[in-house]
Amino acid sequence: MKYQRFLTATGRVASLVAAAFLAACATSNVASNRTGWSDYATITTKDYEPVRIIRVTSEETKERSVFGVVTAHRGSQITYDMLIAKAAALGADDVINVRIDRVDKTVHSTIPFFEWLIGYSERYSYTGTALAIRYKDARPAAGSAAGPAPQDAGETRASGIGGGPE
């Protein structure tokens, strides 16, 4: 009797463990090259002329305490906005062929577990390069804040950062 209850309890525990493992696993098949993937994207081609290759650099430092918890964060990664701002300063409209390189400048200990226990610093250096371009037949995009909308002629649009009028 006791042996049978033990087997029943063991079976239930094994079933719960198996269910927990199976429920925790998830597989996703993301294939971006399949047929029809870009049917919903609108792609327009415009003639452009290259302006110049631009380069943006940035440094990021993270201070980590015990167990790798981030306590301080200085600097930033390179963003698309940084590249666009540099291109706009040159009179360009857009950037293409974007490449961002990350170099790990962290000095690691020979005993990683020791670093994890007492804390450490991570340093990364980023270099972003892109080709700044100017469109040959540049027209403002539909819906852009380039000028007054037809329904509110004479009024200037707000920046759009809040969604509504100010």
KEVO-139726 format. One record per residue: x, y, z of N, C-alpha, C in turn; residue number from 1; residue in one letter. Coordinates in pm, 1 decimal. Layout:
residues N
   n_east  n_north     n_up  ca_east ca_north    ca_up   c_east  c_north     c_up num residu
        X        Y        Z        X        Y        Z        X        Y        Z NUM      A
...
This chain:
residues 166
   n_east  n_north     n_up  ca_east ca_north    ca_up   c_east  c_north     c_up num residu
     81.1   -118.7      0.0      0.0      0.0      0.0     86.2    126.2      0.0   1      M
    184.7    128.9     92.7    273.4    244.5     98.7    355.5    254.4    -29.0   2      K
    396.8    139.7    -81.7    476.0    138.0   -204.4    393.9    191.4   -321.8   3      Y
    267.1    157.3   -326.5    180.8    202.8   -435.2    157.4    354.7   -425.1   4      Q
    140.5    407.1   -304.1    126.2    551.9   -287.1    255.0    624.3   -326.6   5      R
    366.7    561.3   -294.3    495.9    619.9   -331.1    508.2    627.8   -482.8   6      F
    471.3    520.9   -553.5    477.3    520.9   -699.8    381.3    623.6   -759.4   7      L
    265.1    636.6   -702.6    167.5    733.9   -751.6    220.5    875.4   -731.3   8      T
    274.2    903.2   -612.9    329.4   1036.6   -584.3    448.8   1064.9   -674.2   9      A
    535.0    967.8   -695.4    651.6    984.2   -782.4    607.4   1008.8   -925.7  10      T
    504.9    939.0   -970.0    452.1    959.1  -1104.7    395.5   1098.6  -1122.5  11      G
    324.9   1145.7  -1021.3    269.7   1281.3  -1029.7    380.6   1385.9  -1034.1  12      R
    481.6   1370.9   -950.0    593.2   1465.6   -948.7    665.1   1462.9  -1083.0  13      V
    688.3   1342.6  -1136.4    754.9   1331.0  -1266.9    670.9   1396.4  -1376.1  14      A
    540.3   1379.9  -1369.6    452.7   1442.7  -1468.4    458.0   1595.0  -1458.3  15      S
    456.3   1646.6  -1337.4    465.3   1791.5  -1319.1    598.0   1846.9  -1368.3  16      L
    707.3   1776.3  -1339.5    839.3   1820.7  -1386.0    845.0   1818.5  -1538.1  17      V
    794.2   1713.2  -1599.7    794.2   1703.5  -1745.5    707.6   1814.1  -1806.9  18      A
    593.2   1841.5  -1747.0    506.0   1947.2  -1797.9    573.4   2083.2  -1784.9  19      A
    644.7   2105.5  -1673.9    714.0   2233.1  -1655.3    823.5   2250.5  -1759.3  20      A
    899.0   2145.3  -1787.3   1004.2   2154.2  -1888.4    946.3   2177.2  -2027.5  21      F
    840.3   2107.9  -2060.6    781.6   2123.4  -2192.6    713.4   2258.6  -2209.7  22      L
    656.1   2312.0  -2102.9    589.6   2441.3  -2111.8    690.5   2555.0  -2122.2  23      A
    810.1   2535.2  -2069.1    911.5   2640.4  -2070.2    983.2   2650.4  -2204.3  24      A
    975.3   2548.9  -2286.0   1045.4   2549.8  -2414.3    958.1   2612.2  -2521.5  25      C
   1017.1   2698.9  -2599.5    945.5   2759.3  -2711.4   1041.3   2769.4  -2829.0  26      A
    994.7   2734.6  -2944.9   1076.8   2741.3  -3064.5   1008.8   2830.6  -3165.6  27      T
   1086.8   2918.5  -3225.1   1034.0   3007.0  -3327.9   1116.1   2989.6  -3453.7  28      S
   1048.5   2980.3  -3564.5   1116.5   2969.0  -3692.1   1098.0   3101.2  -3765.8  29      N
   1198.2   3187.0  -3759.9   1190.7   3315.9  -3824.9   1272.3   3307.9  -3953.1  30      V
   1204.4   3311.2  -4063.4   1271.2   3306.3  -4192.8   1230.9   3429.8  -4271.1  31      A
   1324.6   3520.5  -4291.3   1290.4   3644.6  -4359.0   1304.9   3634.4  -4509.7  32      S
   1356.8   3525.5  -4561.0   1375.8   3513.4  -4704.6   1267.5   3430.0  -4771.8  33      N
   1161.1   3401.9  -4701.7   1057.1   3320.8  -4762.2    972.3   3404.6  -4858.3  34      R
    904.0   3340.6  -4944.3    823.4   3408.4  -5044.8    709.6   3484.1  -4979.5  35      T
    689.6   3607.8  -5021.9    579.1   3686.7  -4971.8    610.5   3768.8  -4849.6  36      G
    732.3   3757.4  -4796.2    765.1   3829.6  -4673.8    759.0   3980.5  -4695.3  37      W
    803.5   4028.3  -4809.7    808.3   4172.1  -4832.6    689.4   4223.0  -4913.5  38      S
    585.8   4143.7  -4927.7    468.9   4188.9  -5003.0    399.9   4307.7  -4937.4  39      D
    416.2   4323.3  -4807.0    348.2   4429.5  -4734.9    433.6   4555.0  -4722.2  40      Y
    560.6   4546.5  -4761.5    649.5   4661.7  -4751.1    643.2   4743.7  -4878.8  41      A
    639.3   4873.5  -4862.5    642.1   4962.8  -4977.5    784.8   5010.6  -4995.8  42      T
    843.0   4977.5  -5106.7    981.2   5014.7  -5133.6    982.1   5113.0  -5249.4  43      I
   1038.4   5228.2  -5224.8   1051.8   5326.4  -5332.2   1199.4   5345.5  -5361.7  44      T
   1229.3   5363.4  -5485.8   1367.8   5388.0  -5524.3   1380.2   5532.5  -5566.8  45      T
   1484.1   5595.8  -5519.8   1510.1   5735.0  -5553.7   1654.2   5745.9  -5600.1  46      K
   1676.4   5836.5  -5693.8   1812.2   5863.4  -5736.0   1879.8   5947.1  -5628.5  47      D
   2005.3   5916.3  -5601.7   2079.8   5990.1  -5500.4   2223.5   6008.7  -5545.9  48      Y
   2287.1   6100.5  -5480.6   2429.1   6121.0  -5503.6   2500.1   6110.1  -5369.1  49      E
   2614.5   6043.8  -5366.1   2686.9   6030.9  -5239.2   2745.2   6165.0  -5196.3  50      P
   2739.4   6192.5  -5067.9   2797.2   6315.9  -5014.8   2935.2   6286.3  -4958.2  51      V
   2939.3   6194.2  -4861.9   3065.6   6160.4  -4797.6   3044.1   6043.4  -4702.1  52      R
   3149.5   5969.7  -4675.4   3142.3   5866.0  -4572.0   3156.2   5935.7  -4437.4  53      I
   3065.2   5903.2  -4347.1   3068.9   5965.9  -4214.8   3105.4   5861.9  -4109.7  54      I
   3161.9   5910.3  -4000.1   3202.2   5822.6  -3890.6   3160.9   5885.6  -3758.3  55      R
   3100.4   5805.5  -3672.8   3058.4   5848.2  -3539.6   3118.3   5751.1  -3439.2  56      V
   3175.1   5803.2  -3331.2   3231.6   5716.7  -3227.9   3162.8   5743.8  -3094.9  57      T
   3162.3   5642.2  -3010.9   3099.8   5654.3  -2879.6   3163.2   5553.0  -2785.5  58      S
   3160.3   5583.9  -2656.6   3210.6   5491.5  -2554.6   3100.8   5467.0  -2453.2  59      E
   3098.4   5345.7  -2400.2   2998.4   5308.4  -2299.6   3069.7   5235.7  -2186.5  60      E
   3036.8   5273.1  -2063.4   3095.4   5208.3  -1945.7   2982.8   5166.7  -1852.0  61      T
   2990.3   5043.1  -1807.0   2893.2   4992.2  -1710.1   2970.4   4945.8  -1586.6  62      K
   2930.4   4995.9  -1471.0   2987.1   4950.4  -1343.8   2893.3   4843.7  -1288.9  63      E
   2947.7   4728.6  -1258.0   2866.6   4618.4  -1205.1   2911.6   4585.3  -1063.9  64      R
   2814.0   4562.6   -975.9   2844.6   4527.9   -837.8   2835.3   4376.5   -821.1  65      S
   2815.5   4334.9   -700.1   2807.0   4192.9   -667.8   2698.2   4125.8   -752.2  66      V
   2726.1   4008.8   -804.5   2636.4   3928.5   -887.0   2604.5   3994.2  -1021.1  67      F
   2684.7   4091.3  -1063.9   2669.3   4150.4  -1195.9   2558.1   4252.4  -1210.5  68      G
   2507.2   4306.7  -1099.7   2400.7   4406.1  -1105.8   2460.3   4539.8  -1149.4  69      V
   2401.9   4603.1  -1252.0   2452.5   4730.4  -1302.6   2419.9   4840.9  -1202.5  70      V
   2524.4   4911.6  -1156.0   2504.4   5019.9  -1059.7   2525.3   5157.1  -1122.9  71      T
   2602.9   5164.2  -1230.8   2625.6   5292.5  -1299.0   2640.9   5266.0  -1447.8  72      A
   2591.7   5360.9  -1525.7   2597.7   5347.9  -1671.9   2632.9   5484.1  -1729.8  73      H
   2747.2   5492.3  -1797.3   2790.0   5618.0  -1858.7   2811.5   5595.5  -2007.6  74      R
   2787.8   5700.1  -2084.6   2806.8   5690.9  -2228.5   2685.6   5627.8  -2295.1  75      G
   2701.4   5594.5  -2424.1   2590.2   5534.4  -2496.0   2640.2   5454.4  -2614.6  76      S
   2550.6   5375.1  -2667.9   2577.3   5304.9  -2791.7   2548.2   5401.3  -2906.3  77      Q
   2590.0   5364.5  -3025.1   2563.6   5449.2  -3141.2   2421.2   5424.4  -3188.4  78      I
   2350.8   5532.0  -3217.2   2214.5   5520.6  -3266.4   2206.2   5574.8  -3408.6  79      T
   2099.0   5540.2  -3474.4   2073.5   5588.8  -3609.5   2063.0   5741.5  -3610.3  80      Y
   2006.7   5797.9  -3503.2   1992.3   5942.7  -3493.8   2127.3   6014.0  -3494.3  81      D
   2229.3   5954.1  -3433.1   2362.8   6013.8  -3433.9   2417.2   6022.3  -3577.0  82      M
   2395.6   5915.7  -3653.5   2443.2   5915.4  -3791.6   2365.7   6016.1  -3876.5  83      L
   2234.6   6023.8  -3858.0   2152.2   6118.7  -3933.3   2191.2   6262.1  -3898.8  84      I
   2218.3   6290.8  -3772.3   2257.3   6426.1  -3732.2   2388.9   6465.9  -3798.5  85      A
   2483.8   6373.6  -3802.7   2612.1   6403.0  -3867.9   2591.9   6423.2  -4017.8  86      K
   2505.5   6343.0  -4079.5   2478.3   6356.1  -4222.6   2407.0   6487.7  -4251.5  87      A
   2312.4   6526.5  -4166.9   2238.5   6650.7  -4187.0   2331.1   6772.0  -4176.5  88      A
   2432.3   6762.6  -4090.4   2528.9   6872.2  -4077.8   2607.6   6891.8  -4207.7  89      A
   2619.0   6787.9  -4288.6   2688.0   6796.4  -4417.1   2593.2   6830.7  -4531.2  90      L
   2464.5   6843.9  -4501.4   2365.7   6874.6  -4604.7   2308.9   6751.0  -4672.1  91      G
   2326.1   6634.9  -4612.3   2274.9   6510.3  -4669.1   2131.7   6485.9  -4622.5  92      A
   2060.0   6401.6  -4697.8   1921.2   6369.1  -4664.9   1906.3   6238.8  -4587.5  93      D
   1999.7   6146.2  -4606.0   1984.2   6013.4  -4547.4   2119.9   5945.0  -4540.1  94      D
   2123.5   5826.3  -4481.0   2245.1   5745.1  -4476.8   2212.7   5604.5  -4526.2  95      V
   2309.1   5542.7  -4590.4   2296.3   5404.0  -4634.5   2425.2   5331.2  -4598.4  96      I
   2424.3   5200.1  -4615.3   2541.7   5116.4  -4587.3   2593.5   5138.4  -4444.8  97      N
   2505.0   5130.3  -4348.7   2540.1   5154.4  -4208.9   2612.9   5032.9  -4152.6  98      V
   2721.7   5060.5  -4082.5   2796.6   4954.8  -4014.4   2836.0   5007.1  -3876.8  99      R
   2808.2   4928.2  -3773.8   2844.0   4966.0  -3637.4   2930.6   4855.5  -3579.2 100      I
   3051.5   4892.5  -3539.1   3145.8   4798.0  -3479.7   3155.0   4823.0  -3330.0 101      D
   3163.9   4714.3  -3253.8   3176.4   4723.3  -3108.7   3305.2   4653.6  -3067.6 102      R
   3387.3   4722.6  -2989.4   3512.2   4666.1  -2940.3   3503.4   4659.3  -2787.9 103      V
   3527.3   4541.1  -2734.0   3525.5   4521.4  -2589.3   3660.9   4562.4  -2533.0 104      D
   3664.1   4668.5  -2453.8   3788.5   4717.8  -2394.1   3797.0   4683.5  -2245.5 105      K
   3715.2   4590.0  -2202.3   3712.6   4548.5  -2062.6   3836.9   4467.8  -2031.0 106      T
   3900.0   4498.7  -1919.3   4014.0   4420.4  -1872.6   3957.7   4312.3  -1780.9 107      V
   3965.7   4187.7  -1826.9   3905.9   4077.2  -1752.8   4008.4   4010.6  -1661.7 108      H
   3960.7   3960.5  -1550.9   4042.8   3884.0  -1458.1   4061.2   3742.4  -1512.8 109      S
   4162.2   3673.3  -1462.0   4181.5   3533.9  -1502.6   4082.7   3442.5  -1432.5 110      T
   4014.3   3495.8  -1331.0   3914.1   3418.1  -1257.7   3780.1   3491.1  -1269.8 111      I
   3699.1   3459.4  -1371.5   3572.2   3531.6  -1391.6   3477.0   3524.2  -1273.2 112      P
   3475.9   3412.5  -1201.2   3386.0   3399.0  -1087.0   3419.3   3502.3   -979.5 113      F
   3547.5   3532.5   -964.0   3590.8   3631.8   -866.2   3537.6   3770.3   -903.5 114      F
   3542.8   3806.3  -1031.4   3486.5   3933.4  -1077.5   3337.6   3941.2  -1045.5 115      E
   3268.9   3832.4  -1067.1   3125.1   3827.5  -1045.8   3090.3   3849.3   -898.8 116      W
   3178.2   3805.8   -809.2   3152.5   3820.9   -665.8   3183.7   3960.6   -613.8 117      L
   3289.0   4024.8   -665.3   3328.3   4154.6   -608.3   3287.0   4274.1   -694.1 118      I
   3246.4   4249.9   -817.2   3207.1   4359.0   -905.9   3317.6   4389.6  -1006.4 119      G
   3280.3   4456.3  -1113.8   3375.7   4487.7  -1219.2   3319.7   4596.4  -1309.7 120      Y
   3401.0   4643.3  -1401.6   3359.1   4745.2  -1498.5   3367.7   4688.2  -1638.8 121      S
   3271.5   4724.8  -1721.8   3273.9   4686.8  -1862.8   3292.2   4813.7  -1945.2 122      E
   3383.2   4811.1  -2041.5   3404.1   4925.9  -2130.4   3389.9   4878.8  -2274.3 123      R
   3309.8   4951.1  -2349.8   3290.7   4920.7  -2491.0   3312.3   5046.9  -2573.0 124      Y
   3373.7   5029.5  -2687.8   3393.6   5138.8  -2781.6   3315.2   5106.5  -2907.9 125      S
   3240.7   5204.1  -2957.8   3158.8   5185.3  -3077.1   3206.6   5279.3  -3187.1 126      Y
   3210.7   5228.4  -3309.3   3240.5   5310.0  -3426.0   3134.7   5281.7  -3530.2 127      T
   3064.9   5385.7  -3569.7   2960.9   5372.2  -3671.3   3003.4   5443.1  -3798.3 128      G
   2994.3   5374.7  -3911.0   3025.1   5436.4  -4039.5   2904.9   5420.1  -4131.8 129      T
   2886.2   5516.0  -4219.0   2775.5   5512.2  -4313.6   2808.8   5604.4  -4430.6 130      A
   2737.3   5587.8  -4539.1   2750.1   5675.5  -4653.6   2636.1   5775.7  -4649.4 131      L
   2671.2   5903.3  -4635.4   2570.7   6009.4  -4636.3   2533.8   6037.6  -4781.6 132      A
   2402.5   6046.4  -4808.0   2355.7   6068.6  -4945.3   2259.2   6185.7  -4951.2 133      I
   2248.9   6244.5  -5069.0   2153.1   6351.9  -5095.6   2066.8   6306.9  -5211.7 134      R
   1935.3   6313.6  -5194.8   1844.8   6273.4  -5301.9   1845.6   6380.0  -5411.3 135      Y
   1842.4   6335.2  -5535.6   1848.2   6428.3  -5648.5   1716.4   6503.0  -5666.1 136      K
   1604.5   6437.0  -5648.7   1474.4   6498.9  -5665.0   1400.3   6491.4  -5531.6 137      D
   1453.1   6562.5  -5432.6   1398.3   6552.0  -5297.1   1268.9   6631.6  -5284.9 138      A
   1165.6   6563.8  -5241.5   1037.2   6625.7  -5212.9    998.7   6588.3  -5070.7 139      R
    928.7   6675.3  -4999.2    887.2   6636.8  -4864.3    790.8   6518.6  -4868.7 140      P
    806.0   6429.9  -4774.3    720.8   6311.5  -4767.5    579.6   6351.4  -4728.0 141      A
    483.3   6272.3  -4770.5    343.5   6297.8  -4735.1    326.9   6284.4  -4585.2 142      A
    262.0   6381.0  -4524.8    238.7   6375.3  -4380.1    353.6   6429.6  -4299.1 143      G
    457.3   6481.6  -4363.7    569.8   6534.2  -4286.6    532.9   6671.0  -4231.4 144      S
    610.5   6716.0  -4136.8    584.1   6845.0  -4072.8    657.2   6956.9  -4146.7 145      A
    671.8   6945.2  -4277.8    747.0   7043.3  -4354.5    669.3   7171.8  -4375.7 146      A
    540.1   7168.8  -4367.4    463.3   7290.6  -4391.4    321.6   7275.1  -4342.3 147      G
    238.0   7376.9  -4367.1    100.1   7368.1  -4317.8     20.0   7263.0  -4393.8 148      P
    -67.7   7198.0  -4323.0   -155.0   7098.5  -4384.1   -265.3   7171.0  -4458.8 149      A
   -324.3   7109.0  -4560.8   -428.8   7176.1  -4637.8   -547.7   7221.1  -4553.8 150      P
   -589.5   7143.1  -4452.1   -707.7   7178.8  -4376.0   -681.2   7293.9  -4278.4 151      Q
   -555.8   7316.6  -4238.6   -526.9   7426.5  -4147.1   -430.9   7524.0  -4214.4 152      D
   -471.0   7572.3  -4330.8   -386.2   7662.1  -4408.6   -352.6   7786.3  -4327.7 153      A
   -226.8   7823.9  -4336.5   -181.5   7943.3  -4267.0   -125.6   7915.6  -4129.1 154      G
   -155.2   7800.2  -4070.6   -101.9   7765.7  -3939.3     18.2   7674.8  -3958.0 155      E
    110.5   7685.1  -3868.9    229.5   7600.0  -3875.1    207.4   7480.3  -3784.8 156      T
    253.3   7363.6  -3827.7    237.1   7242.8  -3747.5    333.2   7240.6  -3630.5 157      R
    292.0   7171.8  -3525.2    380.1   7150.0  -3410.9    476.0   7037.8  -3446.4 158      A
    569.8   7010.7  -3358.4    670.7   6910.5  -3387.1    612.9   6771.0  -3396.4 159      S
    498.8   6745.9  -3337.5    439.2   6613.6  -3344.3    484.0   6523.3  -3233.0 160      G
    563.7   6571.9  -3140.9    615.1   6487.6  -3034.8    508.8   6465.8  -2929.7 161      I
    403.0   6509.5  -2923.5    303.6   6476.6  -2823.5    179.6   6424.7  -2889.3 162      G
    172.7   6439.3  -3018.1     59.4   6389.1  -3090.1    -50.2   6491.6  -3109.4 163      G
    -56.5   6595.2  -3028.3   -164.8   6691.4  -3039.3   -114.9   6834.2  -3043.4 164      G
   -203.3   6927.1  -3066.4   -163.3   7067.7  -3069.0   -127.4   7117.3  -2928.9 165      P
    -45.2   7217.5  -2928.3     -2.1   7271.3  -2798.3    -75.7   7398.3  -2764.9 166      E
